[in-house]
Amino acid sequence: MSERANASVIPFKVEDEPEDEMAEEGSLENPAERLQLSEAVRMAEAIIFASAEPVSEKQLVARLPEGVNITAAMADLQEIYAKRGVNLVRVGDAWAFRTAGDLAFLMSRDSVQQRKLSRAALEVLAIIAYHQPVTRAEIEDIRGVETSKGTLDTLLETEWVRMRGRRRTPGRPVTYGTTDAFLDHFALEEIRDLPGMEELKGAGLLSTRMPANFSMPVPPADPDALTEDEDALTDIDLEELGLLTPRVTEE
């Protein structure tokens, strides 16, 4: 075979391509932008650390320099704390520092003793979590028994449940839904992370012999958004429900 024929099968030099790729990647990594992102990560860390409540991305946008990539900054910060004793976790659309799951036992001595919920309260909480938005009548229909006002009041006091709106039906009943505090307590990033049927069966919370037509309700993608048959609570509604001090009219 001739030298010319041999030359036709010689592969391209592989070392030339990585240099081009590295140059292209380098052009996408602006040192000034990287410095700005690093500073934003430090600022976000300080804001979240100093807050007693989870900090929403909207709050971070308002307090961090304009133009900062919040998604990238939080990803960097989350990676920094991934293997530490404190982790950065997402709670709904907010962020908070929490003790790493495998170290939770260290905090047991300092934890505040909480009042245990009754079985009825747990049942109602589960129904609200999976079926929200849901009214008291709908809760009773699902449970098959009457639900006392005291049970709902207890759940409202825990701040895991909130009044979210009024159903557009006769009597305009109040609708109930869960809160970010509920997500935070049960270590859920969003409401769609609630355990499914197989997980509940595995935990012994559902019978393995379920009816053939049984199906799990699908939690809403955005639990804060009002549905088409809901109205937002007004100040008058809040006054009627005892959630707002009645306004005093001047004579």
Summary of the structure (lengths in Angstrom):
residues: 251
radius of gyration: 26.7
end to end distance: 110.7
largest distance: 110.7
contacts: 571
relative contact order: 0.08
helix: 46%
strand: 12%
